[in-house]
Amino acid sequence: QVHLVESGGGLVQPGGSLRLSCAASGFTFSAKTLGWYREAPGRDREQVARITRDNVVTYYSDTIKGRFTLSRDNLLNTIYLSMLNLMPEDTAKYYCAVDIGGSAEWDWWGRGTQVTVSS
């Protein structure tokens, strides 16, 4: 059974930083593309970033480029999203997801972690 467990969210002031983690199990982590998307009330789901099994980031949303960094540790079966210079519009629930079937669609995702950027 695939499990993705996000952590690291919280309340932060504008300009602050957070590091999200996603611990994965139930599949061959090193062989799969993973990433993050986010959802906020009143806004469409937004793909945030994707990273291939070869540790190549193939996508960053234009809204977070230069501020967020996606990385993975294939020994710990974990991906990370380092977020700098957070802005109120980054407020959302962040979900970790995995492309199991290789279709470029997310097949599984976690329960999410809330990020709130507010003064």
N, C-alpha and C positions, 0 to 999 in steps of 0.2 A: 504494500500500500504506500502510495506516495504521500509524504508529509513535508510541508514547507511551513516553518515557524519563524515569523518575523519578530524582531525586537528592536529596541533603540529609539522608538518614537517618544514624543513628549511635547511639552510646552517650551517654546524658546522665543526670545525677543527678536525683532527684525535685526538682521545683520549677524545673528548667531549661527551656530553650526550644530549639526547632529550627524551621527553615523548609524545608519540602519544595518542590521544584520539579518540574514535569512539562513537558517540551518535546514538542510535538506536530507531526506532519507527515502528509501524505498525504490530507488532507481540508481543507475550508474551515473553518478553525478558528473564525473569527468568527461562523459560522452555527450552531454546535452547543453543546449543553449538555455540560458536563464535570463531573467530580467525583472524589471519593476514596472508597474503601472500605478496610477493613482486615481482616486475618485473623490470628488467633493460635491456637496449638495448644489444643485443648480448648474453643474458643469458636466460636460461630456467626459467619459473616461479618457484619460490621457496616457499614452505609452510614454514612459520616462526614459528607459534605457534597456539595451540588450547586450549580452556578452556571450560569445561563442565558447565552445568547449576548448578552443585553442587560446582562450584568454584575450580575444580580440573584441573590443567594443564596436559593434556594428551600427549602433543607433543611440543618439542622444536627442531628446526633444529640444527644439530651438529655445524653449522657455527656460531650460536649465543648463544649456551649454555654457561651459566655463565656470560653473558653480558646483556642479555635481560630478562625482567620479564613481564609476562602477568598477568593481574588481571582484575577483574570486580566488578562493583557496581550495584547490582540488584535494588537498590532504585533509582539510577540516570539513569538506562538503558544505561550504558556506560561501555566500556572496555578500558583498558589502556595498552600501551606497553612502558615500561620504558627501555631505551636503554643507556647503559654505554659503555665507552671505544670504541666509534665508530671508524670504520676503513673505508678506502676508498672503500673497497669492499662491504660495507653496503649501498653504494649509490644505490638507487632504488626508484621506486614509491611503496608505501606501501598501501595495500588495506585491509580494514576490511570486513569480510564476516561472513555469518550466515548459519548454516545448519538447514533449516526449516523442511525438511522432515525426518530427522533422518537417512539419508542414508550414512552419513560420507562424503558426497560431499557438496561443497558450493552451495547454491541455489541463494543467493543474495549477492551482494557486493557493496561497495560504489565507489565513483569516484577516490579515492586515494589521498594520500598526498606525496609530493616529499621530500625525504631526500637526501641531498648531503653532502658528507664528503670529504672535500678538504682543503688543506692549501693555 
